[in-house]
Amino acid sequence: MMQNFTAKEYVGKVLTLLGETMNKELSEEQKMALENHARNHERKPDDVRAQLWWIVDDLERGRNKEKTHARELITIRDDWAHCSSMNHKEARRAADTASLLLEKLGWSPDQMNNLLQEIESSGHQKPSHPPDSPSNRSHVSTEQIAIITCSKTQNPHATSAGELYTGPFYKLSRDEAEKDGLRFLIISRRDGLIHPDEPSNGPYDLDVEDMNKQEKQEWQEMLETQVKEKLSSKGIGKVVFLASQKHSEILQPTLRRHGIEYETHRNWKKICDKIFGRTPETV
């Protein structure tokens, strides 16, 4: 008979199994590298959070999928540690992402897949919100909004956020959103998610890639609040990205936590090809 675990307990089981699998599968050389990394960052090498940060920071270049999955699992682990409750969808996502990470690392995901099936079949968790609450309405809403990357080229005389940015990617992305009849928000290092009609705070020179750990955490916390206030509470069910990889990837875990679907705009590659002749990782 299946035991009656809560969603948060299931997330804990996912994290425990992930840590145990990594401890088992890591080579001696990898364990030594992990210990050195953990020591340098004052972490315990047998802690799953330290293991995941090692993947993000020290795993060889070209392993972007693994690093993305690890970043998402760090966010899940931190939510698990600091939130009093979690929902069934979050538990399922944790197991699914952990399974993908193990597979990408070349390790067997069989036990994690078994746990994922158990979570999927449990079905005993009650909704975290009343059926007609804004949070649940956003999960089924078909309303969409585009998210567009800011640009380094800026108009010092702009009076609104939409007029501030003048770079070619921004202009072409805005045009695509407007052709589709999509409202849009602009994502930037300084302002997070900002509506184009909001007042301009003037030009600035800040970049996501230049953030230190503390700044990145503060920026993510700002995005978390803005997603809740500007998307989920407004009934937005889907985001269409006309945004660089560095911006979209950092926002995706937050969207998932709020039950918001997302996809890349069908013409994003055409925009990149038009300007660079290729699809860049960052803009």
C-alpha positions as CSV (number, residue, x, y, z in Angstrom):
1,M,0.0,0.0,0.0
2,M,1.3,3.4,-0.9
3,Q,2.4,5.6,2.0
4,N,0.7,9.0,2.3
5,F,3.5,11.5,1.8
6,T,2.9,15.2,1.4
7,A,4.2,17.1,-1.6
8,K,7.0,18.6,0.5
9,E,8.0,15.2,1.8
10,Y,8.2,13.9,-1.8
11,V,10.5,16.8,-2.8
12,G,12.7,15.8,0.2
13,K,12.8,12.2,-1.1
14,V,13.8,13.4,-4.5
15,L,16.6,15.5,-3.1
16,T,17.8,12.6,-0.9
17,L,17.8,10.1,-3.7
18,L,19.6,12.6,-6.0
19,G,22.3,13.1,-3.4
20,E,22.7,9.3,-2.8
21,T,22.9,8.6,-6.6
22,M,25.5,11.3,-7.1
23,N,27.6,9.9,-4.2
24,K,27.4,6.5,-5.7
25,E,28.2,7.5,-9.3
26,L,30.9,10.1,-8.9
27,S,34.4,8.9,-9.8
28,E,37.2,9.4,-7.3
29,E,38.5,12.3,-9.3
30,Q,35.1,13.9,-9.4
31,K,34.7,13.4,-5.6
32,M,38.0,15.1,-5.0
33,A,37.0,18.0,-7.3
34,L,33.7,18.3,-5.4
35,E,35.4,18.3,-2.0
36,N,37.8,21.1,-3.2
37,H,34.9,23.1,-4.5
38,A,32.8,22.6,-1.3
39,R,35.8,23.5,0.9
40,N,36.4,26.7,-1.1
41,H,32.8,27.7,-0.7
42,E,32.4,26.5,2.9
43,R,29.9,23.8,2.0
44,K,29.6,20.2,3.0
45,P,30.6,17.9,0.0
46,D,27.9,15.3,0.9
47,D,25.1,17.9,0.8
48,V,23.0,17.8,-2.4
49,R,23.1,21.6,-2.7
50,A,26.9,21.5,-2.7
51,Q,26.9,18.8,-5.3
52,L,24.5,20.8,-7.5
53,W,26.6,24.0,-7.2
54,W,29.7,22.0,-8.2
55,I,27.9,21.0,-11.4
56,V,27.0,24.6,-12.1
57,D,30.4,26.1,-11.3
58,D,33.0,23.4,-12.1
59,L,31.5,21.0,-14.6
60,E,33.4,21.2,-17.9
61,R,32.2,23.7,-20.5
62,G,29.6,22.7,-23.0
63,R,27.4,21.0,-20.4
64,N,24.7,23.7,-20.5
65,K,21.7,21.3,-20.1
66,E,23.2,19.8,-17.0
67,K,24.0,23.2,-15.5
68,T,20.4,24.4,-16.3
69,H,18.9,21.4,-14.6
70,A,21.2,21.8,-11.6
71,R,20.3,25.5,-11.2
72,E,16.6,24.6,-11.2
73,L,17.2,21.9,-8.6
74,I,19.1,24.4,-6.4
75,T,16.0,26.7,-6.5
76,I,13.8,23.7,-5.7
77,R,16.0,22.7,-2.8
78,D,16.0,26.2,-1.4
79,D,12.2,26.5,-1.7
80,W,11.9,23.1,0.0
81,A,14.2,24.3,2.9
82,H,12.4,27.6,3.4
83,C,8.8,27.1,2.5
84,S,6.3,25.6,4.9
85,S,4.4,23.7,2.2
86,M,4.8,22.7,-1.5
87,N,2.3,21.5,-4.1
88,H,2.1,18.3,-6.1
89,K,3.1,20.0,-9.3
90,E,6.4,21.2,-7.6
91,A,7.1,17.6,-6.4
92,R,6.6,16.2,-9.8
93,R,8.8,18.8,-11.4
94,A,11.5,18.1,-8.9
95,A,11.6,14.4,-9.7
96,D,11.3,15.1,-13.5
97,T,14.2,17.6,-13.5
98,A,16.3,15.3,-11.3
99,S,15.7,12.4,-13.7
100,L,16.8,14.5,-16.7
101,L,19.9,15.6,-14.8
102,L,20.9,12.1,-14.0
103,E,20.3,11.0,-17.6
104,K,22.4,13.9,-19.0
105,L,25.2,13.0,-16.6
106,G,25.2,9.4,-17.9
107,W,23.8,7.9,-14.8
108,S,20.8,5.6,-14.4
109,P,17.6,7.6,-13.7
110,D,15.6,4.4,-13.0
111,Q,15.1,4.9,-9.3
112,M,14.2,8.5,-9.8
113,N,11.7,7.6,-12.5
114,N,10.1,5.1,-10.1
115,L,9.8,7.9,-7.6
116,L,8.3,10.2,-10.3
117,Q,5.7,7.5,-11.1
118,E,4.9,7.3,-7.4
119,I,4.4,11.0,-7.2
120,E,2.3,11.1,-10.3
121,S,0.0,8.3,-9.0
122,S,-0.3,9.6,-5.4
123,G,-2.9,12.2,-6.3
124,H,-3.8,12.9,-2.7
125,Q,-2.6,16.4,-2.3
126,K,-5.2,19.1,-1.9
127,P,-4.9,22.3,-3.9
128,S,-2.8,25.0,-2.2
129,H,-5.4,27.7,-3.2
130,P,-9.2,27.9,-3.4
131,P,-10.4,26.8,-6.9
132,D,-11.3,30.3,-8.0
133,S,-8.1,32.0,-6.6
134,P,-5.9,34.1,-8.9
135,S,-3.1,31.5,-8.6
136,N,-5.3,28.6,-9.9
137,R,-6.9,30.7,-12.6
138,S,-3.4,31.5,-14.0
139,H,-2.7,27.7,-14.3
140,V,-5.6,27.3,-16.8
141,S,-5.6,30.7,-18.4
142,T,-4.9,31.0,-22.1
143,E,-4.0,34.7,-21.8
144,Q,-0.4,35.3,-23.1
145,I,2.2,38.0,-22.7
146,A,5.5,38.4,-24.4
147,I,8.8,39.1,-22.5
148,I,11.4,41.1,-24.5
149,T,15.0,41.6,-23.6
150,C,16.2,45.2,-23.0
151,S,19.1,46.6,-25.0
152,K,22.4,48.3,-24.3
153,T,21.6,51.0,-26.8
154,Q,19.3,53.5,-25.0
155,N,17.6,56.8,-25.6
156,P,18.7,59.3,-22.8
157,H,15.6,61.5,-23.5
158,A,13.0,58.7,-23.2
159,T,10.1,59.3,-20.9
160,S,8.8,55.7,-20.8
161,A,10.5,52.3,-20.5
162,G,9.3,51.3,-23.9
163,E,11.0,54.3,-25.5
164,L,14.3,53.8,-23.5
165,Y,15.6,50.9,-25.5
166,T,16.6,51.4,-29.1
167,G,18.7,48.3,-30.0
168,P,17.9,46.2,-33.1
169,F,16.9,43.1,-31.1
170,Y,14.5,45.1,-28.9
171,K,12.9,46.8,-31.9
172,L,12.4,43.7,-34.0
173,S,11.1,41.8,-30.9
174,R,8.7,44.5,-30.1
175,D,7.5,44.5,-33.7
176,E,6.9,40.8,-33.6
177,A,4.9,41.1,-30.3
178,E,2.8,43.9,-31.7
179,K,2.1,42.0,-35.0
180,D,0.8,39.1,-32.9
181,G,-1.3,41.5,-30.8
182,L,0.7,40.5,-27.6
183,R,1.2,42.8,-24.7
184,F,4.7,42.7,-23.5
185,L,7.0,43.3,-20.5
186,I,10.7,44.2,-20.8
187,I,13.2,42.2,-18.7
188,S,16.3,44.1,-17.6
189,R,19.1,43.9,-15.1
190,R,18.1,47.1,-13.3
191,D,14.3,46.9,-13.4
192,G,13.5,43.3,-13.6
193,L,10.1,43.1,-15.4
194,I,8.8,46.5,-16.4
195,H,5.8,47.5,-18.5
196,P,6.7,49.7,-21.6
197,D,4.3,52.4,-20.4
198,E,6.0,52.7,-17.0
199,P,8.2,55.8,-16.5
200,S,11.8,55.6,-17.7
201,N,14.4,55.7,-15.0
202,G,17.0,56.9,-17.6
203,P,19.9,55.1,-19.2
204,Y,22.1,52.6,-17.3
205,D,25.0,50.2,-17.9
206,L,24.3,47.0,-16.0
207,D,24.5,43.4,-17.3
208,V,23.2,40.1,-15.9
209,E,26.6,38.5,-16.6
210,D,28.4,41.0,-14.3
211,M,26.3,40.2,-11.2
212,N,28.0,38.6,-8.2
213,K,26.2,35.9,-6.2
214,Q,24.4,38.3,-3.8
215,E,23.3,40.6,-6.7
216,K,21.9,37.6,-8.6
217,Q,20.0,36.4,-5.6
218,E,18.5,39.9,-5.1
219,W,17.6,40.1,-8.8
220,Q,15.9,36.7,-8.7
221,E,13.9,37.7,-5.6
222,M,12.7,40.8,-7.4
223,L,11.7,38.7,-10.4
224,E,9.8,36.3,-8.1
225,T,7.8,39.2,-6.7
226,Q,7.2,40.7,-10.1
227,V,6.0,37.4,-11.7
228,K,3.5,37.1,-8.9
229,E,2.3,40.7,-9.2
230,K,2.4,41.2,-12.9
231,L,1.7,37.8,-14.3
232,S,0.1,35.1,-12.0
233,S,-2.2,37.6,-10.1
234,K,-3.3,39.0,-13.5
235,G,-4.3,35.6,-14.9
236,I,-1.5,35.2,-17.3
237,G,-1.1,31.6,-18.3
238,K,1.7,31.7,-20.8
239,V,4.8,33.7,-21.6
240,V,6.2,34.0,-25.1
241,F,9.9,34.7,-25.0
242,L,11.5,37.2,-27.4
243,A,14.5,37.3,-25.1
244,S,18.1,36.2,-24.8
245,Q,19.0,32.8,-23.3
246,K,20.6,34.5,-20.3
247,H,17.4,36.3,-19.5
248,S,14.9,33.5,-20.3
249,E,16.7,30.7,-18.5
250,I,16.9,32.6,-15.2
251,L,13.2,33.4,-15.4
252,Q,11.9,30.0,-16.3
253,P,12.1,28.3,-12.9
254,T,10.1,31.2,-11.4
255,L,7.4,30.8,-14.1
256,R,7.2,27.1,-13.5
257,R,6.7,27.7,-9.7
258,H,3.7,29.9,-10.6
259,G,2.3,27.4,-13.0
260,I,2.9,29.6,-16.1
261,E,3.8,28.0,-19.3
262,Y,6.4,29.4,-21.7
263,E,7.7,29.1,-25.2
264,T,10.2,30.8,-27.5
265,H,8.5,33.0,-30.2
266,R,8.4,31.2,-33.5
267,N,10.3,34.0,-35.2
268,W,13.0,34.5,-32.6
269,K,15.6,32.6,-34.7
270,K,14.7,34.7,-37.7
271,I,15.4,37.8,-35.7
272,C,18.8,36.4,-34.6
273,D,19.6,35.3,-38.2
274,K,18.7,38.8,-39.5
275,I,21.1,40.5,-37.2
276,F,23.9,38.0,-36.6
277,G,23.3,35.3,-39.2
278,R,23.1,32.8,-36.3
279,T,21.3,32.3,-33.0
280,P,23.4,33.7,-30.1
281,E,23.3,32.4,-26.6
282,T,23.1,35.9,-25.3
283,V,22.0,39.3,-26.7
